[in-house]
Amino acid sequence: MDIVAYAAQKYSHNPALINELETLSFKDLEAATGRIATVLQRHGIRKGDIVTLCMPNSAAMVLVLLSLLRTGSVAAPLNYRFPGSRLQTLFPLLKSSALIGPQSLTDKLTHHAKLTPEEILAESNTHKQIVSEKEPAQKQPAERFNDSKNQQLDSPPAQQLRKPVTVIHTSSSSGLPKAALHSFANHYYNALGSNENLPFGPGDIWLLSLPLFHIGGYAMLFRSLLGGGALVVPEPGTLIQDTLCRFHLSHLSLVPTQLYRLINDEKTLKKLQDFKVILLGGSTVEPALLEEASKAELPVYLTYGSTEMSSQITTTSGPVSTIGAGKVLPYRELSIDKESEILVKGPCLFQGYLSERGPMLKTDASGWFHTGDTGEMSPDGELLVTGRTDNMFISGGENIHPEEIERALCSFEGVRRAIVVPVDDPEYGFRPSAFIEVTGKALTDDEIKASLSSKTGKLKTPETITRIEQWRLLPGTEKIDRGYYKRMVDE
């Protein structure tokens, strides 16, 4: 079973991949990826091989990823924004058969087999990154890249479902990211559940605004192939503001930092108001941001997901104005244990973290994976994510969850965003220290502390409050680097 051929049969000449140069239909996509897959095999890439990619989002990267899917290889896209020394430490575990990326990024890396996307496209006769629909497709070997005749995906065979497809690294704020192995089934069922809640079909156009080396970006490929919606993939380095003005889009995925920037630009705000769906996730959403979005009548859907569950776990069923991550999507199971930790399982659950002994998946006796996130369920089944177990610290014998203090800080007028980290204290062990971003008129630090003390108590009132104008983000993401602020107070 070939998911690209399936999409070509079902959606045929509907747009699949769009950029500034050309539009590729699902039929074109099948032809182009078939040619590229043949080139990859010619270079010794075989079924089951892990292939690393070090490159920014582009139409070429999408074509290569889908071609690897067709060869039965395992794609391991890396965060190209990491220093070369850090990327190099990932190679021994991956044992990849090839490294694909532009020379400007791969020259600093040591690997026995390097390919550039330009070489691959040229050798496959795929010009300008995207081939024209008018270009005749070269016939591919039937045993590997059969045409789209009689392709069925209603019930993928068990062997197909078990096939490893990707290694996606977690966006760890401390230490090395973990290499999470996903099967075809993981991506397939995650996309099915997402599309049931947020239909993404012919005529819809979703901007690929999240990096393909993160699960939220890669997941869009399966949503498109299964649902028939098109992906816009701008040229590397294109500002999201420019893309919104250049293409007629219907769907958009963002993290809060991105939405903050767009909502404060009058030009892009008007564009956002025309969307069907703005899917917001990736980190804690502040009430002030959601209130701004609601006043502007933006169709914001909130979501909670993870690399380990192949992207979305819960998502709201409609635009919202209050904080909440929505209900559990189809093909997932979720539970809250007595310590308030969120547990998950089901066909979207990954195959495990890569190790020298193979993929390692640690679950409890009932098969639940412990996410490290904490949360609570409302009576109607809506999830509220309350924090992270590894962010918690003890102050004066009491468990302190920084996210609770952050939500309290963001409830004050003028406080847009907040991060709370522990600082050593000789009497209490640790005390909270806060970093805040303010806009317009805001209370003084002393006023904030006095009000917090009366609301949450002394132990949850920050010892210090530091006002900042620009957040330090994790490399290659739009998430605030909590570890950086922790190190700041430790110095």
Number of C-alpha atoms within 10 A of each C-alpha: 20 22 22 27 28 23 26 26 19 21 21 19 15 21 23 28 25 21 19 13 14 15 21 24 24 29 25 26 28 29 26 28 27 30 23 25 30 21 20 22 14 10 15 12 22 18 16 16 21 24 24 24 28 24 26 23 20 20 25 20 21 20 24 23 25 23 26 29 22 24 23 22 25 26 27 25 26 22 23 18 14 14 13 15 11 12 18 14 11 18 15 9 12 18 13 21 19 20 23 23 22 18 16 9 17 20 12 13 18 14 15 9 13 19 17 18 19 18 13 20 23 14 15 19 17 21 13 14 21 22 22 19 17 7 11 10 17 12 12 15 12 8 6 15 23 16 21 20 11 11 18 16 14 6 8 15 10 9 10 14 19 14 18 24 26 28 29 26 24 18 21 12 16 11 7 14 13 18 23 25 28 28 22 21 23 28 27 22 22 25 27 19 21 23 19 13 16 18 16 25 18 15 13 20 26 25 24 24 21 21 19 26 26 23 26 23 17 22 21 25 23 21 26 24 24 22 22 25 26 32 27 23 22 23 16 11 9 10 11 17 16 11 20 19 14 12 15 16 23 20 23 20 22 20 19 21 19 16 18 16 13 19 20 11 11 10 13 18 19 16 18 27 16 15 18 18 23 21 20 24 20 22 15 20 21 20 18 20 19 22 15 15 22 16 10 14 15 24 22 24 22 25 24 23 18 17 22 28 25 29 26 25 28 26 25 22 16 13 18 20 20 14 16 22 26 24 22 21 21 20 18 19 17 18 18 17 13 7 9 18 21 25 21 21 21 17 20 29 29 25 21 19 20 18 13 9 6 11 16 14 17 13 14 10 7 7 13 18 22 18 15 15 17 21 20 17 18 11 7 8 11 17 25 18 20 20 19 17 16 10 17 15 19 16 20 13 11 11 12 20 23 25 20 14 23 21 19 20 27 21 15 16 14 17 23 20 25 25 25 25 28 26 22 14 13 7 9 13 14 20 25 25 23 23 20 21 17 19 11 8 9 14 14 10 14 11 11 18 21 14 17 19 15 10 12 13 12 14 19 23 24 24 16 16 20 12 13 13 8 8 20 14 16 18 16 17 17 18 20 20 18 18 17 17 19 16 12 10 14 11 6
